[in-house]
Amino acid sequence: MKSFTIGLIALIMISYIIQNEGFEVPEHFKKHAKKLHKRCQNQTNTSDDVIRASFSGTLPQDDNFACYIHCIFDMIGVIDEKNVMRLESLTQVLPEELHPMITTLVESCGTKDGDDKCKIAYNTLKCYVDVNPIMLSEKLHFILD
């Protein structure tokens, strides 16, 4: 679980770095994000093309991708066994400058409804992207390398 928590921290930090153009994503963040991606991609059979399409900021309407998102959230420990998002727990481990972004996402989105755990994760991520479009960026393509 420790490596997946590090993976989560990596993904959030990468999002922060992307928001603040000019910073390079540290290699150790890339390593953990790639590991997390590969594990969830293998579990859900989500294609690189579908994941790549998500970096445009428009989430693909794809059931495997929805389950990929659930897998990521599950592995990093921000969705519980009842499929309730617990993003606020990140404030315990992330730098203080990221807390306002997390608080905004929690207050704006909470946990969105869905027909199953995958749709819940997908709909919640869609809200996150609507609130903070920079969360998905073409600068994340490194996870597919």
C-alpha positions as CSV (number, residue, x, y, z in Angstrom):
1,M,0.0,0.0,0.0
2,K,2.9,2.4,0.7
3,S,3.9,2.5,-3.0
4,F,0.4,3.3,-4.0
5,T,0.2,6.1,-1.4
6,I,3.4,7.4,-3.0
7,G,1.7,7.0,-6.3
8,L,-1.2,9.2,-5.2
9,I,1.2,11.8,-3.9
10,A,3.0,11.6,-7.2
11,L,-0.2,12.2,-9.2
12,I,-1.4,15.1,-7.1
13,M,2.1,16.7,-7.1
14,I,2.3,16.2,-10.8
15,S,-1.1,18.0,-11.2
16,Y,0.3,20.8,-9.0
17,I,3.5,21.0,-11.0
18,I,1.5,21.1,-14.3
19,Q,-0.6,24.0,-12.9
20,N,2.6,25.9,-12.2
21,E,4.1,25.7,-15.6
22,G,7.9,25.7,-15.8
23,F,8.5,22.9,-13.2
24,E,9.7,19.5,-14.4
25,V,8.0,16.4,-13.0
26,P,10.6,14.7,-10.8
27,E,11.7,11.3,-12.0
28,H,10.7,9.5,-8.8
29,F,7.1,10.9,-9.2
30,K,7.1,9.6,-12.7
31,K,8.2,6.2,-11.6
32,H,5.4,5.7,-9.1
33,A,2.8,7.2,-11.4
34,K,3.8,4.8,-14.2
35,K,3.7,1.8,-11.8
36,L,0.2,2.7,-10.6
37,H,-1.0,3.3,-14.2
38,K,0.4,0.0,-15.5
39,R,-1.2,-2.0,-12.7
40,C,-4.6,-0.5,-13.2
41,Q,-4.4,-0.7,-16.9
42,N,-3.6,-4.4,-16.8
43,Q,-6.5,-5.0,-14.3
44,T,-9.0,-3.2,-16.5
45,N,-7.8,-3.8,-20.1
46,T,-7.9,-0.1,-20.8
47,S,-6.1,0.8,-24.0
48,D,-3.3,3.4,-24.2
49,D,-5.4,5.3,-26.8
50,V,-8.3,5.7,-24.4
51,I,-6.0,6.8,-21.6
52,R,-4.2,9.2,-24.0
53,A,-7.5,10.6,-25.1
54,S,-8.3,11.5,-21.4
55,F,-5.3,13.9,-21.3
56,S,-7.2,16.3,-23.5
57,G,-9.5,17.0,-20.6
58,T,-12.5,15.3,-22.1
59,L,-13.0,11.9,-20.4
60,P,-13.7,9.0,-22.8
61,Q,-17.1,7.3,-22.5
62,D,-15.5,3.9,-22.0
63,D,-16.5,1.3,-19.3
64,N,-12.9,0.0,-19.0
65,F,-11.6,3.5,-18.5
66,A,-14.2,4.1,-15.8
67,C,-12.9,1.0,-14.0
68,Y,-9.3,2.1,-14.6
69,I,-10.2,5.3,-12.7
70,H,-11.8,3.3,-9.9
71,C,-8.7,1.2,-9.7
72,I,-6.4,4.3,-9.4
73,F,-8.6,5.8,-6.7
74,D,-8.8,2.4,-4.9
75,M,-5.0,1.8,-5.1
76,I,-4.2,5.2,-3.7
77,G,-6.7,4.9,-0.9
78,V,-9.1,7.8,-1.7
79,I,-12.2,5.7,-2.3
80,D,-13.5,3.4,0.4
81,E,-15.2,0.0,0.3
82,K,-18.6,1.8,0.1
83,N,-17.3,3.8,-2.9
84,V,-17.3,7.1,-1.0
85,M,-14.5,9.4,-1.9
86,R,-12.1,10.4,0.9
87,L,-10.0,12.9,-1.0
88,E,-9.7,15.1,2.2
89,S,-7.4,12.4,3.7
90,L,-4.7,13.7,1.4
91,T,-4.3,16.8,3.4
92,Q,-2.5,14.6,6.0
93,V,0.3,13.8,3.5
94,L,0.5,16.5,0.9
95,P,2.2,19.9,1.2
96,E,0.0,22.7,2.6
97,E,0.0,24.6,-0.7
98,L,-2.0,21.8,-2.2
99,H,-4.7,21.8,0.5
100,P,-6.8,24.6,-1.1
101,M,-7.0,22.5,-4.4
102,I,-8.1,19.4,-2.4
103,T,-10.6,21.4,-0.4
104,T,-12.1,22.9,-3.5
105,L,-12.5,19.4,-5.1
106,V,-14.0,17.9,-1.9
107,E,-16.5,20.8,-1.5
108,S,-17.4,21.0,-5.1
109,C,-17.7,17.3,-5.9
110,G,-17.9,15.1,-2.9
111,T,-18.8,11.6,-4.3
112,K,-20.9,11.6,-7.5
113,D,-23.6,8.9,-8.0
114,G,-23.2,6.1,-10.5
115,D,-24.7,2.7,-11.4
116,D,-21.6,0.9,-10.1
117,K,-18.2,1.5,-8.4
118,C,-16.6,2.3,-11.8
119,K,-19.2,4.9,-12.8
120,I,-19.0,6.5,-9.3
121,A,-15.3,6.9,-9.7
122,Y,-15.7,8.2,-13.3
123,N,-18.4,10.6,-12.5
124,T,-16.4,12.0,-9.5
125,L,-13.3,12.4,-11.7
126,K,-15.4,14.2,-14.3
127,C,-16.5,16.6,-11.6
128,Y,-12.8,17.1,-10.5
129,V,-11.9,17.9,-14.1
130,D,-14.8,20.2,-14.5
131,V,-13.7,22.1,-11.4
132,N,-10.0,21.9,-12.2
133,P,-9.4,21.2,-15.9
134,I,-5.6,21.2,-15.5
135,M,-5.8,17.9,-13.6
136,L,-5.7,16.1,-16.9
137,S,-3.0,17.4,-19.2
138,E,-1.0,16.2,-22.1
139,K,2.0,16.6,-19.9
140,L,0.9,13.3,-18.3
141,H,1.8,11.3,-21.4
142,F,4.9,10.1,-19.7
143,I,2.9,7.4,-17.9
144,L,2.4,5.7,-21.3
145,D,6.1,5.7,-22.1
